[in-house]
Amino acid sequence: MRRLCSRSTLVFCGLLLSSLILSVGLPGWGAQTITASYSLFERSVSVDALETYARTGEIERDLAPYIRFAPPQVRENIREALLARADVDVVAVSQFLYTPQGEALLQRLGQAIRLGSGGSGYLGLRSALILAAADKTEGLTLLNVLRHFPTDTVRLDFNQTLRMAQELQTLIRDNNQAVSMVESQSLLEAQGNSGGMSSLRNLTGLGDYSWEVSSLDLRDRDRALPWGYPLAVDLYLPRGVLSAPIVVISHGLGSNRESFRYLAEHLVSHGFAVLVPEHSGSSARHMDALLRGRAQEIARPQEFLDRPLDVTFALNSLEKQAITDRQLSDRLDFKRVGVIGQSFGGYTALTLAGASLNFPELQSRCGLSQQRQSWNVSLFLQCRALDLFEIDSRDEINFRDGRVQGIIALNPIGSALFGPEGYGSIEIPVMLLAGGADTVSPAIAEQIPPFAWLTSPHKYFVLLREATHFSVIGNSEQDNVALPLDIIGPNPRVAQSYVKALSLAFLQTHIAGNEEFAPYLNAAYAQEMSQEPIGLFLVQGDFDGFREADSLANRHL
């Protein structure tokens, strides 16, 4: 059986676990008996009857009213779902479920899955999930979760279950509608700019420059005394290039410096110096520390401050070193800097571009009732920044780095962290990329409304229609187990080829100042590049559909 979670992707194990619980029509069945209540009516079914049905297909009397008239395919799906095994490490499951993000997900599910006494079932769910994952014989299956639930009876509140199902359906419907609006606008723009596209070259191939890579171990003594805050950085330098523009790549939660090596090598081969820091508080190593009990949560609130400080400190250190180091002297241009970030790294890029952390906005979005009603998983992480109130009482925190002249945010999070005011304060060129099948940072909540909030005169929205949150992330040797294909999405190499081409066009145009690349930043070129199985669409600036999509998004913000 293929493992579903690696240590470096621990945060997403929680998403898989919650999906496991809700994957069939009757989530949260009790250890001996499931009692489903709807208004004044109650019906019960035994777990033994479910197990008999799952293993043999035989329908016992107390199960018959639920299953008899179901279509054959639905019956088969239920049998498979009951026995499907998620081969995840019990320590990873346990560690995640005790983090604030895991607690929030369990609290959400506990509204529908209740103890026999009627109280919230979230503690019972946590216990059952951990015990089932520890069972070497049966493992983590729905049926085994039922067997390990700590009460004889579990009450399934159909009112809450139906409400959750409707919320999920609404999110999916609205996301698909908003994505269709972007797609339609891109096709419309492509029709008006189709001339001359055939003469443009392919930007996905390597450039003419060879390069060298060096690893730097930096230490910021202003952030952690007396030894200093450690920061590991990889520097890619093109050979034979003087005063090369600089690109910083900020990885996402649970990733590392290798996750975007494909992009760093592509850009350095075209004459850019590339700086790739490893954010120690939210890297793959940090996830290992969490797994071993040396860290308490997926990312401390301090990480919202440390990430942009990492980039600024790395640039400062390199700028000082370039003054005296012959290997760097005259090879770097610190007045032309671009930043690319994915997911949490997208947040990092946005802060360096001038988006201010907006605590009033964050407070309004992160009340307990709002979190319990949201299926935007990234909100659970964003709301951890509320604890920064104790660190800094100002209404806003700004990390704008004046050297940064443009940013690319891939699957970014930040709708609650910045709000309209934070995004509206960005004045430099911005490219936002969204995956149409991203369930971690959904486009309807985390990219489409923020794009409408941007006031920068140069802004581009890129849609990878079938891409997930993981499609643009490259392979890393530190990922000891790969995510399954249905989580990554179809052919990530196609998504990564889009990122290489459009990143190069954006950076050449807005960082290096090569206007000959501007024609690549339009919908017609995106259509020229687009291929199965991931459709590519690009929109420049505002259009009415974004405002309509923004109104759809209000219910998910």
KETOR-722413 format. One record per residue (C-alpha): residue number from 1; x, z, y. Coordinates in steps of 0.02 Angstrom, whole numbers, always signed. Layout:
N
TORBA   num        u        w        v
TORBA   NUM        X        Z        Y
...
//
This chain:
557
TORBA   num        u        w        v
TORBA     1       +0       +0       +0
TORBA     2      +71      -49     +169
TORBA     3     +104      +95     +290
TORBA     4       -3      +90     +446
TORBA     5     +103     +196     +563
TORBA     6     +288     +214     +596
TORBA     7     +365     +361     +685
TORBA     8     +394     +257     +839
TORBA     9     +210     +213     +850
TORBA    10     +143     +389     +821
TORBA    11      +23     +381     +968
TORBA    12      -70     +237     +891
TORBA    13      -92     +328     +725
TORBA    14     -226     +425     +816
TORBA    15     -318     +266     +857
TORBA    16     -311     +215     +675
TORBA    17     -372     +384     +618
TORBA    18     -520     +381     +736
TORBA    19     -558     +204     +681
TORBA    20     -553     +263     +500
TORBA    21     -683     +396     +535
TORBA    22     -799     +277     +626
TORBA    23     -770     +124     +517
TORBA    24     -937     +131     +426
TORBA    25    -1113     +171     +478
TORBA    26    -1107     +353     +420
TORBA    27     -950     +434     +494
TORBA    28     -906     +614     +459
TORBA    29     -990     +648     +293
TORBA    30     -987     +830     +232
TORBA    31     -886     +904      +90
TORBA    32    -1035     +920      -29
TORBA    33    -1184     +856      +70
TORBA    34    -1210     +748     +223
TORBA    35    -1362     +792     +327
TORBA    36    -1405     +657     +452
TORBA    37    -1522     +710     +591
TORBA    38    -1620     +601     +710
TORBA    39    -1738     +689     +829
TORBA    40    -1847     +801     +715
TORBA    41    -1805     +708     +555
TORBA    42    -1666     +748     +431
TORBA    43    -1607     +663     +271
TORBA    44    -1467     +715     +154
TORBA    45    -1354     +630      +30
TORBA    46    -1223     +706      -84
TORBA    47    -1040     +660      -77
TORBA    48    -1043     +646     -268
TORBA    49    -1170     +504     -252
TORBA    50    -1057     +417     -126
TORBA    51     -906     +434     -239
TORBA    52    -1002     +367     -388
TORBA    53    -1058     +218     -285
TORBA    54     -883     +186     -215
TORBA    55     -799     +190     -385
TORBA    56     -932     +109     -496
TORBA    57    -1062      +27     -385
TORBA    58    -1199     +133     -463
TORBA    59    -1333     +188     -337
TORBA    60    -1398     +363     -373
TORBA    61    -1570     +423     -319
TORBA    62    -1523     +516     -158
TORBA    63    -1418     +368      -98
TORBA    64    -1547     +234     -140
TORBA    65    -1650     +246      +23
TORBA    66    -1492     +210     +124
TORBA    67    -1414      +71      +23
TORBA    68    -1547      -19      -78
TORBA    69    -1597     -147      +52
TORBA    70    -1425     -176     +126
TORBA    71    -1356     -354     +107
TORBA    72    -1228     -374      -34
TORBA    73    -1082     -398      +86
TORBA    74    -1126     -238     +180
TORBA    75    -1132     -143      +16
TORBA    76     -961     -208      -32
TORBA    77     -891     -164     +140
TORBA    78     -953      +14     +122
TORBA    79     -874      +33      -50
TORBA    80     -708      -33      +15
TORBA    81     -714      +77     +170
TORBA    82     -743     +234      +67
TORBA    83     -587     +205      -38
TORBA    84     -473     +115      +86
TORBA    85     -313     +214      +99
TORBA    86     -218     +233     +262
TORBA    87      -42     +269     +204
TORBA    88      +17     +377     +348
TORBA    89     +139     +520     +349
TORBA    90      +52     +690     +346
TORBA    91     +175     +760     +473
TORBA    92     +139     +615     +592
TORBA    93      -49     +644     +571
TORBA    94      -31     +831     +601
TORBA    95      +84     +813     +751
TORBA    96      -30     +686     +834
TORBA    97     -190     +786     +807
TORBA    98     -113     +936     +894
TORBA    99      -62     +838    +1049
TORBA   100     -178     +836    +1202
TORBA   101     -219     +654    +1164
TORBA   102     -263     +695     +983
TORBA   103     -368     +842    +1039
TORBA   104     -464     +731    +1159
TORBA   105     -504     +604    +1024
TORBA   106     -560     +739     +903
TORBA   107     -669     +820    +1036
TORBA   108     -751     +651    +1064
TORBA   109     -788     +625     +880
TORBA   110     -845     +806     +861
TORBA   111     -996     +769     +970
TORBA   112    -1070     +667     +828
TORBA   113     -989     +746     +675
TORBA   114    -1043     +928     +669
TORBA   115    -1022    +1078     +556
TORBA   116    -1163    +1139     +447
TORBA   117    -1200    +1270     +580
TORBA   118    -1224    +1133     +709
TORBA   119    -1064    +1166     +806
TORBA   120     -936    +1033     +850
TORBA   121     -845     +967     +699
TORBA   122     -681     +926     +785
TORBA   123     -583    +1071     +705
TORBA   124     -654    +1027     +535
TORBA   125     -606     +845     +560
TORBA   126     -428     +893     +605
TORBA   127     -412    +1003     +451
TORBA   128     -488     +872     +336
TORBA   129     -379     +731     +403
TORBA   130     -219     +831     +380
TORBA   131     -265     +892     +206
TORBA   132     -318     +718     +150
TORBA   133     -156     +642     +216
TORBA   134      -58     +776     +119
TORBA   135     -148     +732      -43
TORBA   136      -19     +627     -136
TORBA   137     -145     +570     -266
TORBA   138     -292     +508     -162
TORBA   139     -215     +502      +12
TORBA   140     -305     +477     +176
TORBA   141     -470     +393     +132
TORBA   142     -644     +422     +200
TORBA   143     -698     +493      +34
TORBA   144     -551     +613      +28
TORBA   145     -583     +669     +207
TORBA   146     -758     +717     +150
TORBA   147     -688     +813       +3
TORBA   148     -573     +913     +115
TORBA   149     -698     +953     +251
TORBA   150     -704    +1144     +268
TORBA   151     -894    +1165     +257
TORBA   152    -1016    +1120     +118
TORBA   153    -1129    +1027     +238
TORBA   154    -1087     +916     +385
TORBA   155    -1220     +865     +506
TORBA   156    -1214     +689     +573
TORBA   157    -1301     +679     +741
TORBA   158    -1374     +504     +743
TORBA   159    -1420     +518     +928
TORBA   160    -1237     +543     +973
TORBA   161    -1179     +416     +845
TORBA   162    -1295     +283     +911
TORBA   163    -1243     +323    +1089
TORBA   164    -1060     +303    +1043
TORBA   165    -1096     +141     +952
TORBA   166    -1191      +75    +1104
TORBA   167    -1046     +124    +1218
TORBA   168     -923      +32    +1107
TORBA   169    -1036     -120    +1098
TORBA   170    -1054     -119    +1287
TORBA   171     -867     -107    +1310
TORBA   172     -837     -253    +1191
TORBA   173     -975     -359    +1268
TORBA   174     -919     -327    +1446
TORBA   175     -737     -356    +1402
TORBA   176     -778     -522    +1320
TORBA   177     -886     -574    +1467
TORBA   178     -749     -530    +1593
TORBA   179     -619     -622    +1489
TORBA   180     -733     -775    +1484
TORBA   181     -746     -771    +1674
TORBA   182     -557     -773    +1690
TORBA   183     -544     -913    +1562
TORBA   184     -674    -1019    +1653
TORBA   185     -588     -996    +1820
TORBA   186     -420    -1043    +1745
TORBA   187     -492    -1202    +1670
TORBA   188     -570    -1245    +1837
TORBA   189     -405    -1220    +1928
TORBA   190     -315    -1322    +1795
TORBA   191     -428    -1473    +1827
TORBA   192     -377    -1472    +2010
TORBA   193     -190    -1459    +1974
TORBA   194     -165    -1568    +1822
TORBA   195      -58    -1701    +1905
TORBA   196     +128    -1699    +1871
TORBA   197     +125    -1568    +1733
TORBA   198     +203    -1686    +1607
TORBA   199     +364    -1693    +1710
TORBA   200     +391    -1504    +1702
TORBA   201     +514    -1445    +1572
TORBA   202     +492    -1318    +1434
TORBA   203     +542    -1146    +1497
TORBA   204     +540    -1059    +1328
TORBA   205     +714    -1114    +1275
TORBA   206     +878    -1026    +1312
TORBA   207     +970    -1074    +1471
TORBA   208    +1148    -1135    +1495
TORBA   209    +1236     -968    +1519
TORBA   210    +1320     -862    +1387
TORBA   211    +1318     -676    +1416
TORBA   212    +1395     -508    +1377
TORBA   213    +1305     -343    +1342
TORBA   214    +1371     -170    +1381
TORBA   215    +1290       +0    +1352
TORBA   216    +1303     +131    +1488
TORBA   217    +1275     +318    +1465
TORBA   218    +1222     +381    +1636
TORBA   219    +1185     +560    +1689
TORBA   220    +1077     +607    +1838
TORBA   221    +1138     +778    +1893
TORBA   222    +1002     +794    +2026
TORBA   223     +863     +802    +1895
TORBA   224     +935     +921    +1765
TORBA   225    +1071    +1047    +1802
TORBA   226    +1204    +1089    +1751
TORBA   227    +1229     +948    +1624
TORBA   228    +1119     +817    +1704
TORBA   229     +977     +705    +1645
TORBA   230    +1041     +579    +1516
TORBA   231     +995     +396    +1535
TORBA   232    +1054     +260    +1415
TORBA   233    +1053      +83    +1488
TORBA   234    +1095      -89    +1419
TORBA   235    +1166     -213    +1545
TORBA   236    +1158     -400    +1508
TORBA   237    +1275     -502    +1619
TORBA   238    +1280     -693    +1627
TORBA   239    +1456     -762    +1621
TORBA   240    +1513     -867    +1768
TORBA   241    +1371     -814    +1885
TORBA   242    +1411     -734    +2053
TORBA   243    +1285     -624    +2142
TORBA   244    +1157     -637    +2002
TORBA   245     +981     -576    +2040
TORBA   246     +935     -422    +1937
TORBA   247     +788     -394    +1820
TORBA   248     +744     -221    +1754
TORBA   249     +641     -211    +1593
TORBA   250     +544      -50    +1564
TORBA   251     +482      -24    +1386
TORBA   252     +317      +57    +1337
TORBA   253     +272     +219    +1250
TORBA   254     +363     +238    +1084
TORBA   255     +476      +86    +1112
TORBA   256     +659      +71    +1156
TORBA   257     +791      -42    +1232
TORBA   258     +780     -164    +1087
TORBA   259     +593     -194    +1102
TORBA   260     +617     -329    +1235
TORBA   261     +787     -394    +1184
TORBA   262     +709     -566    +1160
TORBA   263     +659     -568    +1343
TORBA   264     +823     -496    +1407
TORBA   265     +923     -629    +1314
TORBA   266     +808     -766    +1378
TORBA   267     +826     -712    +1559
TORBA   268    +1014     -681    +1555
TORBA   269    +1039     -855    +1482
TORBA   270     +956     -923    +1639
TORBA   271    +1073     -831    +1757
TORBA   272     +988     -662    +1785
TORBA   273    +1075     -495    +1759
TORBA   274     +959     -387    +1654
TORBA   275     +954     -197    +1656
TORBA   276     +860     -110    +1514
TORBA   277     +846      +80    +1526
TORBA   278     +782     +188    +1384
TORBA   279     +656     +314    +1449
TORBA   280     +704     +465    +1344
TORBA   281     +541     +560    +1372
TORBA   282     +431     +422    +1299
TORBA   283     +546     +322    +1185
TORBA   284     +554     +297     +997
TORBA   285     +680     +441     +988
TORBA   286     +556     +554    +1077
TORBA   287     +425     +508     +946
TORBA   288     +548     +559     +811
TORBA   289     +572     +724     +901
TORBA   290     +384     +748     +905
TORBA   291     +375     +714     +720
TORBA   292     +510     +842     +684
TORBA   293     +428     +975     +793
TORBA   294     +558     +969     +931
TORBA   295     +432     +899    +1057
TORBA   296     +256     +959    +1092
TORBA   297     +167     +801    +1148
TORBA   298     +178     +613    +1156
TORBA   299     +237     +612    +1336
TORBA   300     +251     +760    +1454
TORBA   301     +168     +742    +1626
TORBA   302     +344     +745    +1699
TORBA   303     +370     +573    +1621
TORBA   304     +257     +497    +1755
TORBA   305     +392     +550    +1879
TORBA   306     +545     +522    +1772
TORBA   307     +510     +341    +1726
TORBA   308     +521     +266    +1902
TORBA   309     +663     +387    +1941
TORBA   310     +756     +317    +1789
TORBA   311     +750     +141    +1861
TORBA   312     +800     +191    +2037
TORBA   313     +942     +300    +1972
TORBA   314    +1005     +160    +1858
TORBA   315    +1007      +38    +2004
TORBA   316    +1094     +165    +2117
TORBA   317    +1226     +202    +1985
TORBA   318    +1259      +18    +1953
TORBA   319    +1269      -18    +2139
TORBA   320    +1400     +118    +2162
TORBA   321    +1498      +60    +2011
TORBA   322    +1499     -120    +2072
TORBA   323    +1597      -67    +2227
TORBA   324    +1751      -17    +2128
TORBA   325    +1731     -100    +1957
TORBA   326    +1811     -272    +1949
TORBA   327    +1699     -317    +1803
TORBA   328    +1545     -298    +1913
TORBA   329    +1610     -337    +2087
TORBA   330    +1521     -487    +2164
TORBA   331    +1419     -516    +2005
TORBA   332    +1259     -426    +2054
TORBA   333    +1138     -449    +2199
TORBA   334    +1048     -284    +2232
TORBA   335     +940     -363    +2367
TORBA   336     +853     -471    +2238
TORBA   337     +778     -359    +2103
TORBA   338     +626     -388    +1993
TORBA   339     +546     -268    +1869
TORBA   340     +454     -308    +1707
TORBA   341     +362     -170    +1616
TORBA   342     +244     -159    +1468
TORBA   343     +104      -30    +1449
TORBA   344     +181     +134    +1512
TORBA   345     +321      +22    +1575
TORBA   346     +188      -76    +1669
TORBA   347     +145      +86    +1758
TORBA   348     +330     +107    +1796
TORBA   349     +341      -66    +1873
TORBA   350     +186      -36    +1979
TORBA   351     +255     +126    +2051
TORBA   352     +419      +42    +2099
TORBA   353     +318      -95    +2184
TORBA   354     +232      +35    +2294
TORBA   355      +76      +92    +2200
TORBA   356      +52     +275    +2245
TORBA   357       -4     +407    +2121
TORBA   358     -174     +454    +2187
TORBA   359     -227     +627    +2131
TORBA   360     -403     +626    +2207
TORBA   361     -438     +466    +2110
TORBA   362     -362     +540    +1953
TORBA   363     -466     +698    +1969
TORBA   364     -627     +599    +1988
TORBA   365     -587     +497    +1832
TORBA   366     -521     +635    +1721
TORBA   367     -659     +764    +1714
TORBA   368     -701     +822    +1539
TORBA   369     -867     +731    +1539
TORBA   370     -786     +567    +1595
TORBA   371     -654     +575    +1459
TORBA   372     -784     +614    +1327
TORBA   373     -884     +461    +1378
TORBA   374     -738     +339    +1388
TORBA   375     -673     +225    +1251
TORBA   376     -526     +173    +1361
TORBA   377     -391     +253    +1253
TORBA   378     -258     +239    +1389
TORBA   379     -360     +359    +1496
TORBA   380     -311     +503    +1382
TORBA   381     -128     +472    +1428
TORBA   382     -160     +441    +1613
TORBA   383     -257     +603    +1632
TORBA   384     -104     +704    +1578
TORBA   385      -34     +666    +1751
TORBA   386     -159     +791    +1822
TORBA   387      -35     +928    +1776
TORBA   388      +81     +858    +1910
TORBA   389      -29     +949    +2035
TORBA   390      +71    +1103    +1990
TORBA   391     +233    +1009    +2025
TORBA   392     +185     +925    +2187
TORBA   393      +28     +966    +2287
TORBA   394      +28     +809    +2395
TORBA   395     -118     +690    +2381
TORBA   396       +0     +546    +2341
TORBA   397     +171     +519    +2264
TORBA   398     +261     +357    +2301
TORBA   399     +415     +288    +2213
TORBA   400     +431     +123    +2307
TORBA   401     +606      +51    +2287
TORBA   402     +642      -69    +2429
TORBA   403     +762     -172    +2321
TORBA   404     +618     -226    +2208
TORBA   405     +549     -392    +2271
TORBA   406     +422     -431    +2134
TORBA   407     +353     -360    +1972
TORBA   408     +273     -416    +1809
TORBA   409     +160     -288    +1723
TORBA   410     +118     -327    +1541
TORBA   411      -36     -235    +1473
TORBA   412      -13     -103    +1608
TORBA   413     -103      +63    +1622
TORBA   414     -145     +136    +1793
TORBA   415     -327     +115    +1843
TORBA   416     -352     +303    +1855
TORBA   417     -175     +342    +1910
TORBA   418     -180     +229    +2063
TORBA   419     -358     +175    +2097
TORBA   420     -401      +42    +2227
TORBA   421     -297     +126    +2363
TORBA   422     -140     +137    +2256
TORBA   423     -148      -45    +2201
TORBA   424     -194      -99    +2376
TORBA   425      -31      -28    +2444
TORBA   426      +75     -155    +2346
TORBA   427     +138     -292    +2462
TORBA   428     +261     -387    +2351
TORBA   429     +220     -525    +2224
TORBA   430     +135     -463    +2065
TORBA   431      +95     -540    +1896
TORBA   432      -25     -444    +1784
TORBA   433      -41     -493    +1600
TORBA   434     -189     -443    +1492
TORBA   435     -227     -463    +1308
TORBA   436     -406     -512    +1273
TORBA   437     -403     -409    +1112
TORBA   438     -310     -258    +1183
TORBA   439     -401     -100    +1127
TORBA   440     -270      +22    +1193
TORBA   441     -267      -38    +1373
TORBA   442     -424     -147    +1381
TORBA   443     -428     -287    +1509
TORBA   444     -602     -238    +1572
TORBA   445     -534      -68    +1628
TORBA   446     -346      -83    +1653
TORBA   447     -304     -258    +1715
TORBA   448     -455     -351    +1783
TORBA   449     -516     -220    +1910
TORBA   450     -337     -179    +1968
TORBA   451     -304     -363    +1997
TORBA   452     -456     -369    +2111
TORBA   453     -387     -217    +2204
TORBA   454     -219     -299    +2239
TORBA   455     -197     -364    +2416
TORBA   456      -28     -448    +2392
TORBA   457      -32     -630    +2452
TORBA   458      +58     -684    +2293
TORBA   459      -30     -622    +2137
TORBA   460      -57     -700    +1967
TORBA   461     -169     -650    +1823
TORBA   462     -114     -704    +1650
TORBA   463     -234     -692    +1504
TORBA   464     -179     -704    +1322
TORBA   465     -352     -721    +1248
TORBA   466     -323     -667    +1068
TORBA   467     -173     -552    +1102
TORBA   468     -173     -365    +1068
TORBA   469      -78     -224    +1153
TORBA   470      +69     -257    +1036
TORBA   471      +82     -446    +1041
TORBA   472     +217     -456    +1174
TORBA   473     +328     -319    +1099
TORBA   474     +478     -383    +1003
TORBA   475     +556     -315     +844
TORBA   476     +668     -162     +850
TORBA   477     +788      -99     +719
TORBA   478     +735      +79     +761
TORBA   479     +556      +42     +704
TORBA   480     +572     +101     +525
TORBA   481     +402      +29     +476
TORBA   482     +315     -119     +554
TORBA   483     +134     -115     +610
TORBA   484      +14     -218     +503
TORBA   485      -29     -393     +562
TORBA   486     -210     -351     +603
TORBA   487     -148     -220     +727
TORBA   488      -15     -332     +806
TORBA   489     -131     -482     +814
TORBA   490     -102     -665     +773
TORBA   491      +74     -739     +784
TORBA   492     +160     -628     +915
TORBA   493     +297     -760     +935
TORBA   494     +172     -869    +1027
TORBA   495     +130     -726    +1147
TORBA   496     +315     -690    +1172
TORBA   497     +351     -873    +1210
TORBA   498     +221     -865    +1349
TORBA   499     +303     -708    +1418
TORBA   500     +474     -792    +1418
TORBA   501     +414     -948    +1509
TORBA   502     +303     -865    +1640
TORBA   503     +425     -723    +1673
TORBA   504     +562     -850    +1706
TORBA   505     +450     -952    +1822
TORBA   506     +395     -797    +1918
TORBA   507     +570     -724    +1935
TORBA   508     +649     -890    +1985
TORBA   509     +515     -915    +2117
TORBA   510     +497     -740    +2191
TORBA   511     +664     -654    +2152
TORBA   512     +794     -792    +2145
TORBA   513     +705     -895    +2280
TORBA   514     +703    -1058    +2182
TORBA   515     +544    -1142    +2244
TORBA   516     +562    -1282    +2117
TORBA   517     +489    -1160    +1990
TORBA   518     +331    -1127    +2091
TORBA   519     +235    -1271    +2006
TORBA   520     +249    -1179    +1841
TORBA   521     +144    -1035    +1909
TORBA   522      -24    -1120    +1898
TORBA   523     -168    -1142    +1778
TORBA   524     -124    -1321    +1732
TORBA   525      +47    -1272    +1667
TORBA   526      -32    -1130    +1569
TORBA   527     -150    -1255    +1488
TORBA   528       -3    -1368    +1450
TORBA   529      +83    -1224    +1360
TORBA   530      -70    -1151    +1275
TORBA   531      -74    -1165    +1086
TORBA   532     -159    -1089     +936
TORBA   533     -185     -951     +887
TORBA   534     -172     -872    +1061
TORBA   535     -249     -960    +1210
TORBA   536     -157     -946    +1376
TORBA   537     -245     -942    +1545
TORBA   538     -179     -911    +1720
TORBA   539     -270     -877    +1883
TORBA   540     -193     -871    +2057
TORBA   541     -266     -753    +2187
TORBA   542     -445     -694    +2201
TORBA   543     -604     -780    +2144
TORBA   544     -785     -729    +2136
TORBA   545     -776     -699    +1949
TORBA   546     -652     -558    +1974
TORBA   547     -775     -470    +2089
TORBA   548     -913     -495    +1960
TORBA   549     -798     -432    +1823
TORBA   550     -753     -285    +1934
TORBA   551     -937     -237    +1943
TORBA   552     -947     -248    +1752
TORBA   553     -796     -135    +1740
TORBA   554     -872       +4    +1844
TORBA   555     -959      +77    +1691
TORBA   556     -791      +86    +1601
TORBA   557     -691     +164    +1742
//
